């Protein structure tokens, strides 16, 4: 489980080296960072990948939903300024969908183990 969480932590670290975007900038980071933190926290307590991934997906969705209260600082949306308030960041929504989709796919695969991946 720690290897699984470490995979996402490594990806996040690489992305943070490439981008100046941080938590609170109304980007995909607002979903990705909480998701990775939740995965890492759960990996310390459980070996159940679904439990950890469920926590990650929930954290990603919560982080994405929180972008509605933020003003964009990156990408094309930054030119919209205050008009971005009340709207979700599309990158964060995509990241939340990614984690939710990964969870749904693994749940389905685990419930029908005879189906090849």
C-alpha positions as a Python dict, from the first residue, in 0.01 Angstrom:
ca = {
    (1, 'X'): (0, 0, 0),
    (2, 'X'): (284, 240, 77),
    (3, 'X'): (423, 178, -272),
    (4, 'X'): (85, 272, -422),
    (5, 'X'): (70, 595, -221),
    (6, 'X'): (437, 658, -298),
    (7, 'X'): (364, 640, -669),
    (8, 'X'): (124, 934, -637),
    (9, 'X'): (354, 1120, -397),
    (10, 'X'): (639, 1091, -646),
    (11, 'X'): (418, 1215, -928),
    (12, 'X'): (306, 1510, -718),
    (13, 'X'): (665, 1596, -623),
    (14, 'X'): (764, 1591, -990),
    (15, 'X'): (469, 1811, -1083),
    (16, 'X'): (556, 2056, -805),
    (17, 'X'): (908, 2087, -950),
    (18, 'X'): (763, 2169, -1292),
    (19, 'X'): (487, 2409, -1184),
    (20, 'X'): (463, 2706, -953),
    (21, 'X'): (98, 2623, -882),
    (22, 'X'): (29, 2536, -521),
    (23, 'X'): (-268, 2455, -301),
    (24, 'X'): (-513, 2746, -309),
    (25, 'X'): (-421, 2866, -659),
    (26, 'X'): (-741, 2725, -814),
    (27, 'X'): (-571, 2455, -1019),
    (28, 'X'): (-567, 2077, -1031),
    (29, 'X'): (-330, 2099, -733),
    (30, 'X'): (-631, 2183, -515),
    (31, 'X'): (-760, 1830, -575),
    (32, 'X'): (-433, 1643, -625),
    (33, 'X'): (-252, 1754, -309),
    (34, 'X'): (-535, 1658, -68),
    (35, 'X'): (-583, 1328, -252),
    (36, 'X'): (-216, 1235, -222),
    (37, 'X'): (-207, 1341, 142),
    (38, 'X'): (-512, 1125, 214),
    (39, 'X'): (-357, 827, 34),
    (40, 'X'): (-37, 864, 233),
    (41, 'X'): (-223, 899, 564),
    (42, 'X'): (-436, 592, 493),
    (43, 'X'): (-136, 386, 382),
    (44, 'X'): (4, 425, 734),
    (45, 'X'): (-313, 268, 879),
    (46, 'X'): (-438, 13, 629),
    (47, 'X'): (-327, -226, 358),
    (48, 'X'): (-670, -205, 194),
    (49, 'X'): (-620, -20, -133),
    (50, 'X'): (-992, 54, -165),
    (51, 'X'): (-1008, 220, 177),
    (52, 'X'): (-707, 436, 94),
    (53, 'X'): (-828, 520, -255),
    (54, 'X'): (-1176, 604, -128),
    (55, 'X'): (-1018, 855, 112),
    (56, 'X'): (-811, 995, -173),
    (57, 'X'): (-1113, 1029, -400),
    (58, 'X'): (-1314, 1201, -127),
    (59, 'X'): (-1028, 1440, -55),
    (60, 'X'): (-989, 1518, -425),
    (61, 'X'): (-1361, 1594, -460),
    (62, 'X'): (-1359, 1813, -148),
    (63, 'X'): (-1052, 1999, -275),
    (64, 'X'): (-1213, 2048, -613),
    (65, 'X'): (-1537, 2174, -459),
    (66, 'X'): (-1337, 2424, -252),
    (67, 'X'): (-1206, 2589, -570),
    (68, 'X'): (-1543, 2762, -607),
    (69, 'X'): (-1435, 2992, -323),
    (70, 'X'): (-1102, 3081, -486),
    (71, 'X'): (-987, 3331, -747),
    (72, 'X'): (-776, 3175, -1024),
    (73, 'X'): (-403, 3257, -1028),
    (74, 'X'): (-287, 3032, -1312),
    (75, 'X'): (-379, 2945, -1669),
    (76, 'X'): (-628, 3125, -1886),
    (77, 'X'): (-871, 3157, -1596),
    (78, 'X'): (-639, 3401, -1417),
    (79, 'X'): (-738, 3666, -1671),
    (80, 'X'): (-1097, 3634, -1552),
    (81, 'X'): (-1002, 3740, -1199),
    (82, 'X'): (-1298, 3775, -962),
    (83, 'X'): (-1531, 3627, -1224),
    (84, 'X'): (-1386, 3286, -1137),
    (85, 'X'): (-1545, 3301, -792),
    (86, 'X'): (-1833, 3059, -760),
    (87, 'X'): (-1700, 2837, -1039),
    (88, 'X'): (-1509, 2512, -1002),
    (89, 'X'): (-1164, 2485, -1155),
    (90, 'X'): (-1187, 2243, -1450),
    (91, 'X'): (-847, 2088, -1379),
    (92, 'X'): (-942, 2012, -1021),
    (93, 'X'): (-1271, 1860, -1138),
    (94, 'X'): (-1080, 1639, -1382),
    (95, 'X'): (-845, 1530, -1105),
    (96, 'X'): (-1141, 1442, -881),
    (97, 'X'): (-1294, 1240, -1166),
    (98, 'X'): (-960, 1063, -1212),
    (99, 'X'): (-950, 943, -852),
    (100, 'X'): (-1321, 855, -852),
    (101, 'X'): (-1279, 662, -1176),
    (102, 'X'): (-975, 477, -1047),
    (103, 'X'): (-1169, 381, -735),
    (104, 'X'): (-1473, 267, -935),
    (105, 'X'): (-1256, 63, -1169),
    (106, 'X'): (-1071, -110, -886),
    (107, 'X'): (-1395, -178, -700),
    (108, 'X'): (-1538, -340, -1011),
    (109, 'X'): (-1221, -541, -1075),
    (110, 'X'): (-1208, -666, -717),
    (111, 'X'): (-1577, -761, -719),
    (112, 'X'): (-1526, -970, -1037),
    (113, 'X'): (-1174, -1112, -995),
    (114, 'X'): (-1208, -1357, -1285),
    (115, 'X'): (-1211, -1068, -1534),
    (116, 'X'): (-859, -987, -1659),
    (117, 'X'): (-735, -632, -1617),
}
